[in-house]
Amino acid sequence: EQGMLLTPGQAYAHIVNVPSKEMPQLMRIQPYDPVNSYLYRKITGAGITGERMPYGGAPLSEAQIALVRDWIRSGAPND
């Protein structure tokens, strides 16, 4: 969805430092800055357009959200 390739070896380049399609003023993932990362907003439901992720499913647990937040805070390393 939204023109992203999420296959191994492709996903990182399509989500980190790439403008969001729904809110281009925000990067999909802004390293070190979860509050201004659109993916983080989509999984928390804060400051988004459209539906909270995962679409049609139960929201992620607080522990899962914390993993994403901490990964972004640490610079979204690709390893």
Buried (B, 14 or more C-beta within 10 A) or exposed (E): EEEBEEEEEEEBEBBBEBEBEBBEEBBBBBBEBBBBBBBBBBBBEEEBEEEBBEEEEEEBEEEEBEEBBEBBBEEBEEE
